[in-house]
Amino acid sequence: MEKIPVAVIGGSGLYHMPDLERVREVRVTTPFGAPSDALIVGELGGVLIAFLPRHGRGHVLTPSEVPYRANIFALKSLGVQHVIAVSACGSLRENLKPGDVVIPDQLFDFTKERRRSFFGEGLVAHISAADPFCPDLSAVVADACTAAGARMHRGGTFITIEGPRFSTKAESYVYRSWGMDIIGMTTSPEAFLAREAGLCYAVMAHITDYDVWHENEAPVTVEMVTQRLNANITLAQHAIADSVERLKTLESHCDCAQALATALITAPECIPAATREKLQLLTGAG
């Protein structure tokens, strides 16, 4: 199959784009199970792009049930280099308003029950995650969002909570006191797995609510999230199309693709054959 250089992870409505051509479903199997759903593959501006509904079509997976490892491994197996994650999030700051878009540059993992790495079973890797999002891809997505007319904010810290429930007020106040800017349920471990897989990863975070801390705003609800995210679908689609166009001429200076170059610590002769084979796609080791 022809390599697919760009992928979008997000809601199932994102791929209903008028300029998407040669649309088809692709099903992928991985050593980590099946992805959330079949991938929707099409051509956008002459570039192959894959769309993966994170929670499955119909939103059938909780944030902790999402098969993050299978999702990222599937994208890697298709030749993906750039991953744009579209996420709904809550704001923890007065100036970040519902309807705004944030391209975060930092991530705080406050999840508790998720498999965070492809590695283990006799092969240990310690990736660098000081800057968890690709700076080059983040800049591309930020410029595309601005061009699409978004009220855009560059930078900020995104905290991922376990879910599926929303925060208590006490928790929301604590996250604000820690210096967090936006809050969601799915960016961890997705971003870290993308880094292990050598993929450039950026988040287009759409603010849908003020979580529960704001005394003059109603606490977040499912209806609030879906209404405001749906209102931003067209903007997201335009930004995705523009990002794909900008990536054609991007001169990348990031080191995302080399993330494992200094991360593997296990002596080669100690790696079990089964583990070596399972992770060959990521490590390149035969």
C-alpha positions, 0 to 999 in steps of 0.5 A, spaced: 500 500 500 502 507 498 505 510 504 500 515 508 504 521 510 499 525 514 494 522 519 488 526 523 486 523 530 479 526 532 472 525 532 468 521 526 465 528 523 472 530 521 473 526 515 466 529 512 470 534 508 468 536 501 475 536 498 477 529 500 477 524 494 478 517 493 475 515 500 476 508 502 476 504 509 482 501 511 483 496 517 489 494 520 491 489 525 497 490 530 501 486 535 497 491 540 490 489 538 485 493 533 485 500 533 479 504 535 476 503 528 477 502 521 481 508 518 478 513 513 483 514 508 483 519 502 486 524 498 486 531 500 490 536 495 494 531 492 496 528 499 494 521 502 491 522 509 488 517 514 483 519 519 482 515 525 476 516 530 479 516 537 473 513 540 470 509 535 464 511 530 458 513 534 463 514 540 463 507 544 470 507 547 471 511 554 478 515 554 481 509 558 478 504 553 481 507 547 487 502 544 492 508 544 498 503 542 494 500 537 492 506 534 499 509 534 502 503 531 497 502 526 499 509 523 506 508 523 505 501 519 501 505 514 507 510 513 505 516 517 510 521 519 505 527 522 499 526 526 494 532 528 490 530 534 484 534 534 481 534 541 475 537 546 478 541 552 476 545 558 479 551 559 482 553 566 484 560 564 479 566 564 483 568 557 482 562 554 474 562 552 470 557 549 470 557 542 478 558 542 483 554 539 489 552 543 496 549 540 499 547 547 507 546 548 507 542 554 503 536 557 502 533 564 500 526 565 495 525 570 492 519 568 492 512 572 490 506 569 493 506 562 499 503 558 503 508 557 509 505 552 510 500 547 516 497 551 517 492 556 517 484 556 525 485 555 526 491 551 527 497 555 526 504 552 527 511 556 524 517 551 526 524 552 519 527 553 521 534 555 518 537 549 512 532 548 509 536 542 513 537 535 514 544 535 515 544 527 508 541 526 505 545 532 507 551 528 504 549 522 497 547 525 497 554 529 498 558 522 493 554 519 488 555 525 489 562 524 488 562 517 482 559 518 479 564 522 480 561 529 481 565 536 488 562 537 493 561 542 500 558 542 503 554 547 500 552 554 500 546 558 495 541 557 493 536 563 490 529 561 485 526 567 483 519 567 475 520 566 470 518 564 467 523 569 469 531 569 472 534 575 470 536 581 471 543 583 476 541 588 480 538 583 479 544 578 482 549 583 488 544 584 489 544 577 489 551 576 494 552 582 499 548 579 499 552 573 495 548 568 491 551 562 487 546 559 484 540 561 482 533 557 482 526 557 486 523 551 492 526 550 496 522 554 499 517 553 497 518 545 503 524 545 508 519 548 506 513 544 507 518 538 514 520 540 516 512 541 514 511 534 518 517 531 512 521 529 511 528 529 505 529 533 501 536 535 494 537 538 489 542 536 485 543 542 478 546 541 475 549 548 468 547 549 467 549 556 471 552 563 471 545 566 467 547 573 472 552 576 468 558 573 463 561 578 459 565 573 459 559 568 455 553 568 459 546 570 461 542 563 456 537 561 456 532 555 451 537 551 456 543 552 462 539 549 458 536 543 455 543 541 461 547 541 465 542 538 460 541 533 460 548 532 468 548 530 468 542 525 468 546 519 474 550 522 477 544 524 476 541 517 479 548 514 485 548 518 487 540 517 486 542 509 491 548 510 496 544 514 496 538 509 498 544 504 503 547 508 506 540 510 508 539 503 513 545 503 515 544 511 523 544 512 523 540 518 528 541 524 525 537 529 528 530 532 521 526 533 523 521 528 530 520 532 527 519 538 529 512 540 536 513 537 538 514 544 532 511 548 534 504 548 538 501 554 537 494 553 543 490 551 541 487 544 543 480 546 538 480 552 532 482 548 527 476 547 526 474 540 519 475 540 519 482 543 524 484 538 520 481 532 514 485 535 517 492 536 521 491 529 517 496 526 519 501 531 526 499 533 528 497 526 532 491 529 531 485 525 
